């Protein structure tokens, strides 16, 4: 005979023999779960893990303990990926055989080749692409600083018969800008520039005829995105900093979305909704990943300077809800270099520029493009397209950006900077 304790959030029953046994493997089922030095909430936090992390059971606490409304054992575990040992509350573990968030890695039969298509005589903090002058041709857009250091400068280059020609220069009176994004939507009468800094983001309209920017909105968020979350209206997605730091110093944010009204060249935000749990957001974008005409909120998450976790949120009648939370292996748990949502070969894809997920512990791993898609509410890695070895010198200056194609070509460009010649060589990524 035994006395069961039925958990409210997991379909397992605790018995004196233990729900999980020594030597078994299990999957973490929670978001950003704390691994502690001992079997209680009073013990210090060693690290944190994401949903889908594989652990080996080394032991179990003697007694069932209640935490909030949960009742479970504490388990002594070893993280398979890093080898770190610690204690985790059993509410956040399931037996490995259930595998609720399986990630499949398929090596690509094709490698990425780089075909030179021109040069750009300029260095940059960041590189994006977009049709900012609204003429139907996508530009390569560089963010740099002016010589006097009093403003940030946006330079637009369009392709021509000789390579690329500079077609506009936009000066923003702000020296703190780190990255920019370009957004378009029928509600606006012109493209919108989102300029991001460490603490603030700025939305600018760009007057194509006068070639001048106009500040539309400033908000206290280090990242923003504009997405059609309900399938009809544009929403501004931003971050609100959590005032409480995690024990290891990680900054977390509440993700919020507000409907945009654009009247008389002014932005008004209304109907704010917020995801209730703070997340350690590293990157933020919106994209229709499941093909239902409503864009999802996609974030990279990770503690301190780490990354590799992906959380996908969805707009619903009840607010913002989580669709999934999973991870992608990266070398030394490093952050992604870039992440995009792209429609490729007729399907919505999540592309990540990072290290080979199948060789995440190898210092000689390759950098390349990870292609992933959504299958039954799981992120599945379809292929990894290698570009170059991690230790190649080119990585110090390389920039990568999505670049529109006819739908059959690989939709990315690579820019390699020559420090001596002070110019970028622009290369189209092609499948060999």
C-alpha positions as CSV (number, residue, x, y, z in Angstrom):
1,X,0.0,0.0,0.0
2,X,1.1,3.6,-0.5
3,X,-0.3,7.1,0.0
4,X,-0.3,9.2,-3.2
5,X,0.1,12.9,-3.6
6,X,-1.4,13.9,-6.9
7,X,0.3,17.1,-8.4
8,X,-2.0,19.7,-9.9
9,X,0.3,20.5,-12.9
10,X,1.9,17.2,-13.8
11,X,0.3,13.8,-14.4
12,X,2.5,11.9,-12.0
13,X,1.9,10.4,-8.5
14,X,4.5,10.6,-5.7
15,X,4.9,7.4,-3.7
16,X,7.5,6.6,-1.0
17,X,9.6,4.8,-3.6
18,X,9.9,8.0,-5.6
19,X,8.5,9.1,-8.9
20,X,11.9,9.2,-10.4
21,X,14.7,6.8,-9.6
22,X,18.5,7.1,-9.4
23,X,20.0,6.7,-12.9
24,X,16.9,7.7,-14.8
25,X,16.9,10.7,-17.1
26,X,14.3,13.4,-17.0
27,X,13.3,16.5,-18.9
28,X,12.8,19.9,-17.2
29,X,9.2,21.1,-17.8
30,X,9.3,24.7,-16.5
31,X,10.6,28.1,-17.6
32,X,13.9,29.3,-16.3
33,X,14.0,26.8,-13.5
34,X,16.5,27.3,-10.6
35,X,19.1,24.7,-9.8
36,X,20.1,25.0,-6.2
37,X,23.1,23.8,-4.0
38,X,20.8,21.9,-1.7
39,X,17.3,20.6,-1.3
40,X,15.4,23.7,-0.1
41,X,14.6,27.2,-1.2
42,X,17.1,28.5,1.3
43,X,20.0,27.1,-0.7
44,X,21.8,29.3,-3.2
45,X,21.1,29.2,-6.9
46,X,23.8,27.6,-8.9
47,X,22.3,28.0,-12.4
48,X,19.0,28.1,-14.3
49,X,17.7,25.8,-17.0
50,X,15.1,26.0,-19.7
51,X,12.3,23.7,-20.7
52,X,13.5,20.5,-22.4
53,X,16.9,20.4,-20.6
54,X,18.0,16.8,-20.0
55,X,19.1,15.8,-16.5
56,X,20.2,12.6,-14.8
57,X,18.8,11.7,-11.4
58,X,21.5,11.2,-8.8
59,X,19.4,11.0,-5.8
60,X,16.2,12.2,-4.0
61,X,15.4,14.0,-0.8
62,X,14.0,12.0,2.0
63,X,10.6,13.7,2.4
64,X,7.9,15.3,0.3
65,X,8.0,19.0,0.7
66,X,5.3,21.6,0.0
67,X,6.2,24.7,-2.0
68,X,3.3,27.1,-2.5
69,X,0.5,24.7,-3.5
70,X,2.8,22.0,-4.9
71,X,3.9,18.8,-3.1
72,X,7.0,16.9,-4.4
73,X,10.5,15.7,-3.6
74,X,13.7,17.6,-4.2
75,X,16.0,15.7,-6.6
76,X,19.7,15.7,-6.8
77,X,20.5,15.9,-10.6
78,X,23.3,16.3,-13.1
79,X,22.7,18.4,-16.2
80,X,23.6,16.3,-19.2
81,X,24.8,19.2,-21.4
82,X,27.1,21.0,-18.9
83,X,27.8,18.4,-16.2
84,X,26.7,20.8,-13.5
85,X,25.2,19.0,-10.4
86,X,22.6,20.5,-8.1
87,X,19.1,20.1,-6.7
88,X,15.8,20.8,-8.5
89,X,12.2,20.6,-7.2
90,X,10.4,17.6,-8.6
91,X,7.4,19.6,-9.8
92,X,9.6,20.7,-12.8
93,X,10.7,17.2,-13.9
94,X,9.1,14.5,-16.2
95,X,10.5,11.2,-17.1
96,X,12.7,11.4,-20.3
97,X,10.5,8.9,-22.2
98,X,7.7,11.5,-22.4
99,X,9.9,14.0,-24.3
100,X,7.3,16.9,-24.5
101,X,9.7,19.2,-26.4
102,X,11.8,17.0,-28.6
103,X,14.3,18.8,-30.9
104,X,15.4,17.0,-34.0
105,X,18.6,18.1,-35.7
106,X,19.1,17.1,-39.3
107,X,22.4,17.9,-41.0
108,X,22.2,19.7,-44.3
109,X,23.3,18.0,-47.5
110,X,24.1,21.4,-48.8
111,X,26.6,23.9,-47.5
112,X,26.4,27.6,-47.9
113,X,28.6,29.2,-50.6
114,X,29.3,33.0,-50.7
115,X,29.0,34.8,-54.0
116,X,30.4,38.3,-54.1
117,X,27.9,40.9,-55.4
118,X,29.5,44.2,-54.5
119,X,31.3,46.4,-52.0
120,X,30.2,49.1,-49.5
121,X,32.9,51.5,-48.4
122,X,31.7,51.9,-44.8
123,X,31.9,50.3,-41.4
124,X,28.8,49.8,-39.2
125,X,27.5,48.9,-35.8
126,X,24.7,46.8,-37.3
127,X,23.2,45.9,-40.7
128,X,19.6,45.4,-41.7
129,X,17.7,45.4,-44.9
130,X,14.4,47.0,-45.9
131,X,12.7,49.2,-48.5
132,X,13.0,52.5,-46.5
133,X,12.6,54.8,-49.5
134,X,9.5,52.7,-50.6
135,X,10.6,52.3,-54.3
136,X,10.1,48.5,-54.4
137,X,13.8,47.7,-54.2
138,X,15.3,46.4,-50.9
139,X,18.3,48.3,-49.6
140,X,21.2,47.3,-47.4
141,X,20.9,49.6,-44.4
142,X,23.9,50.4,-42.2
143,X,23.9,52.0,-38.8
144,X,27.1,54.0,-38.0
145,X,28.2,57.2,-36.2
146,X,29.0,60.6,-37.7
147,X,32.6,61.9,-37.5
148,X,31.7,64.5,-34.8
149,X,30.1,61.7,-32.7
150,X,27.0,63.8,-32.1
151,X,24.5,61.6,-33.9
152,X,23.9,58.2,-35.3
153,X,23.7,57.8,-39.1
154,X,21.7,55.5,-41.2
155,X,23.1,54.8,-44.7
156,X,21.1,53.1,-47.4
157,X,22.6,51.2,-50.4
158,X,20.8,49.9,-53.4
159,X,22.1,47.4,-55.9
160,X,23.0,48.6,-59.4
161,X,25.1,47.4,-62.3
162,X,28.3,48.2,-60.5
163,X,27.4,46.7,-57.1
164,X,25.8,49.1,-54.6
165,X,25.2,52.9,-54.6
166,X,24.5,55.0,-51.6
167,X,21.0,56.5,-52.0
168,X,20.3,58.2,-48.7
169,X,21.9,59.4,-45.5
170,X,19.7,59.8,-42.4
171,X,21.1,61.5,-39.2
172,X,19.4,60.7,-35.9
173,X,20.3,63.0,-33.1
174,X,21.1,60.2,-30.7
175,X,24.4,58.6,-30.0
176,X,23.1,55.7,-27.8
177,X,21.5,53.7,-30.6
178,X,22.8,50.2,-31.0
179,X,20.5,48.6,-33.5
180,X,17.7,49.5,-35.9
181,X,14.7,47.7,-37.4
182,X,12.5,48.7,-40.3
183,X,8.7,48.2,-40.2
184,X,5.9,48.8,-42.7
185,X,2.1,48.5,-42.3
186,X,-0.8,49.9,-44.2
187,X,-1.8,52.0,-41.2
188,X,1.4,54.1,-41.7
189,X,1.8,56.4,-44.7
190,X,5.6,55.8,-44.7
191,X,8.1,53.2,-43.3
192,X,8.9,53.3,-39.6
193,X,12.4,53.1,-38.1
194,X,12.7,51.5,-34.7
195,X,16.0,52.6,-33.1
196,X,17.1,50.6,-30.0
197,X,19.5,51.5,-27.2
198,X,20.4,49.9,-23.9
199,X,17.5,51.5,-22.1
200,X,15.2,53.2,-24.6
201,X,13.7,52.7,-28.1
202,X,12.7,55.4,-30.5
203,X,10.2,55.2,-33.4
204,X,10.9,57.5,-36.3
205,X,8.9,58.1,-39.5
206,X,11.0,58.7,-42.6
207,X,9.8,61.4,-45.1
208,X,10.8,60.0,-48.4
209,X,10.6,63.2,-50.4
210,X,12.2,65.5,-47.8
211,X,14.6,62.7,-46.7
212,X,14.3,63.6,-43.0
213,X,13.3,61.5,-40.0
214,X,10.6,62.6,-37.5
215,X,10.4,61.2,-33.9
216,X,7.1,59.6,-33.4
217,X,7.4,57.9,-30.1
218,X,10.0,57.2,-27.3
219,X,9.5,54.4,-24.8
220,X,11.6,52.9,-21.9
221,X,12.3,49.6,-23.6
222,X,15.7,48.3,-24.9
223,X,13.9,46.3,-27.6
224,X,10.7,46.7,-29.6
225,X,8.9,45.0,-32.5
226,X,5.8,45.8,-34.5
227,X,3.5,42.9,-35.3
228,X,0.0,42.1,-36.5
229,X,-0.8,40.0,-33.4
230,X,-4.6,39.8,-34.0
231,X,-4.3,39.4,-37.8
232,X,-5.7,42.9,-38.4
233,X,-4.2,45.7,-36.3
234,X,-0.5,46.7,-35.7
235,X,0.7,46.2,-32.2
236,X,3.8,47.6,-30.6
237,X,5.6,44.9,-28.6
238,X,8.0,46.2,-25.9
239,X,9.6,45.3,-22.6
240,X,9.1,46.6,-19.1
241,X,12.1,46.0,-16.8
242,X,11.4,43.8,-13.7
243,X,12.6,45.8,-10.7
244,X,13.9,42.7,-9.0
245,X,17.1,41.1,-10.3
246,X,17.5,37.4,-10.2
247,X,20.1,36.0,-7.7
248,X,22.8,35.8,-10.4
249,X,22.2,39.4,-11.5
250,X,20.1,38.5,-14.6
251,X,17.8,41.3,-15.7
252,X,14.3,40.1,-16.7
253,X,11.4,41.9,-18.5
254,X,7.7,41.8,-18.7
255,X,6.6,41.5,-22.4
256,X,3.7,43.8,-23.3
257,X,1.8,44.6,-26.4
258,X,-0.3,47.7,-27.2
259,X,-2.5,48.5,-30.2
260,X,-1.2,51.3,-32.4
261,X,-3.4,54.1,-33.6
262,X,-1.7,56.4,-36.2
263,X,-3.7,59.6,-36.7
264,X,-2.3,62.9,-38.1
265,X,1.2,61.5,-38.0
266,X,1.0,60.8,-34.3
267,X,1.2,57.4,-32.6
268,X,-1.2,56.6,-29.8
269,X,-1.0,53.3,-27.9
270,X,-4.0,51.6,-26.3
271,X,-5.4,48.3,-25.0
272,X,-2.2,47.2,-23.3
273,X,-1.8,43.5,-22.5
274,X,1.1,41.9,-20.7
275,X,2.6,38.4,-20.3
276,X,2.5,37.8,-16.6
277,X,5.9,36.1,-16.1
278,X,9.1,38.1,-16.5
279,X,11.6,36.6,-18.9
280,X,15.4,37.2,-19.4
281,X,14.9,38.5,-23.0
282,X,17.9,38.8,-25.2
283,X,16.3,39.3,-28.6
284,X,12.7,40.1,-29.7
285,X,10.8,39.8,-33.0
286,X,7.3,39.2,-34.3
287,X,6.5,36.7,-37.0
288,X,3.7,34.4,-38.1
289,X,5.4,31.1,-37.3
290,X,2.3,28.9,-37.5
291,X,0.8,30.3,-40.6
292,X,-2.5,31.5,-39.1
293,X,-2.1,35.1,-40.3
294,X,-1.5,36.2,-36.8
295,X,2.0,37.0,-35.8
296,X,3.6,35.4,-32.7
297,X,6.0,37.1,-30.3
298,X,9.4,35.2,-30.5
299,X,12.2,35.8,-28.0
300,X,15.6,34.5,-27.2
301,X,16.0,34.1,-23.5
302,X,19.0,33.3,-21.2
303,X,20.6,34.1,-17.9
304,X,23.3,36.9,-17.8
305,X,25.1,36.8,-21.1
306,X,23.9,33.3,-22.0
307,X,21.2,32.4,-24.5
308,X,20.0,29.7,-26.7
309,X,16.5,29.5,-25.2
310,X,13.4,30.3,-27.3
311,X,10.0,31.4,-25.9
312,X,7.1,31.8,-28.3
313,X,4.1,33.8,-27.1
314,X,0.7,34.2,-28.7
315,X,-2.0,36.9,-28.6
316,X,-5.4,35.6,-27.5
317,X,-8.7,36.8,-26.1
318,X,-7.3,36.4,-22.6
319,X,-4.1,38.3,-23.3
320,X,-0.6,37.0,-24.1
321,X,-0.1,33.3,-23.5
322,X,2.8,31.0,-24.0
323,X,2.8,28.8,-27.0
324,X,6.1,27.0,-26.3
325,X,9.4,27.3,-24.5
326,X,12.5,25.3,-25.7
327,X,16.2,25.6,-26.4
328,X,18.8,25.4,-29.1
329,X,22.3,24.2,-28.3
330,X,25.0,26.9,-28.7
331,X,28.7,26.8,-28.0
332,X,29.2,27.6,-24.3
333,X,25.6,28.6,-24.1
334,X,26.4,31.7,-26.1
335,X,23.6,34.0,-27.4
336,X,22.5,33.8,-31.0
337,X,24.2,36.3,-33.4
338,X,20.9,37.0,-35.2
339,X,17.4,35.6,-35.4
340,X,14.8,36.2,-38.1
341,X,11.4,35.0,-39.2
342,X,11.4,34.2,-43.0
343,X,9.0,32.6,-45.4
344,X,11.3,30.2,-47.3
345,X,10.3,27.5,-49.8
346,X,6.6,28.3,-49.2
347,X,6.8,27.8,-45.4
348,X,7.3,30.0,-42.4
349,X,10.7,29.4,-40.9
350,X,12.7,30.6,-37.9
351,X,16.3,31.2,-39.0
352,X,19.1,31.5,-36.4
353,X,22.7,32.5,-37.2
354,X,24.7,30.7,-34.5
355,X,26.9,27.7,-33.9
356,X,26.2,24.1,-35.0
357,X,23.7,22.8,-32.5
358,X,25.0,19.3,-32.9
359,X,28.5,20.3,-31.8
360,X,27.7,22.8,-29.0
361,X,30.7,21.8,-26.9
362,X,33.3,21.8,-29.6
363,X,35.5,25.0,-29.9
364,X,36.1,24.2,-33.5
365,X,32.4,24.1,-34.3
366,X,31.0,25.9,-37.4
367,X,28.9,29.1,-37.6
368,X,26.0,29.0,-39.9
369,X,22.2,29.2,-40.4
370,X,19.9,27.1,-38.3
371,X,16.5,26.5,-40.0
372,X,13.7,25.7,-37.6
373,X,9.9,25.3,-37.9
374,X,6.9,24.8,-35.8
375,X,5.4,21.3,-35.5
376,X,2.5,20.6,-33.1
377,X,3.6,23.4,-30.8
378,X,7.2,22.3,-30.8
379,X,10.2,24.0,-32.4
380,X,11.9,21.5,-34.6
381,X,15.4,22.2,-36.1
382,X,15.2,21.2,-39.7
383,X,18.7,21.8,-40.9
384,X,22.0,23.5,-40.1
385,X,23.7,25.2,-43.0
386,X,27.4,25.7,-42.2
387,X,29.2,28.8,-43.4
388,X,32.6,28.9,-41.7
389,X,34.5,27.6,-38.8
390,X,34.1,29.3,-35.5
391,X,37.8,30.1,-35.2
392,X,38.0,31.8,-38.6
393,X,39.3,35.4,-38.3
394,X,36.4,36.6,-40.5
395,X,33.9,36.3,-37.5
396,X,35.4,39.4,-35.9
397,X,33.9,41.7,-38.6
398,X,31.2,39.7,-40.2
399,X,27.6,40.9,-40.4
400,X,24.7,38.9,-41.6
401,X,21.2,40.1,-42.7
402,X,18.1,38.7,-44.3
403,X,17.7,39.7,-47.9
404,X,14.6,39.3,-50.1
405,X,14.9,36.9,-53.0
406,X,12.5,35.4,-55.6
407,X,11.7,32.7,-53.1
408,X,13.9,30.0,-54.5
409,X,17.3,31.5,-53.5
410,X,18.7,31.3,-49.9
411,X,17.4,34.6,-48.4
412,X,20.5,36.0,-46.7
413,X,23.6,38.1,-47.4
414,X,26.9,38.2,-45.6
415,X,29.1,41.3,-45.2
416,X,32.8,40.9,-44.5
417,X,34.7,44.0,-43.4
418,X,38.3,44.6,-44.5
419,X,39.8,46.8,-41.8
420,X,42.7,47.9,-44.0
421,X,40.6,48.8,-47.0
422,X,37.7,50.1,-44.8
423,X,35.0,48.5,-46.8
424,X,32.5,45.7,-46.7
425,X,32.4,43.0,-49.3
426,X,28.8,42.0,-49.8
427,X,28.2,38.3,-50.6
428,X,25.0,36.5,-51.3
429,X,24.5,33.2,-49.5
430,X,23.8,30.4,-52.0
431,X,23.2,26.7,-51.5
432,X,26.0,24.6,-53.1
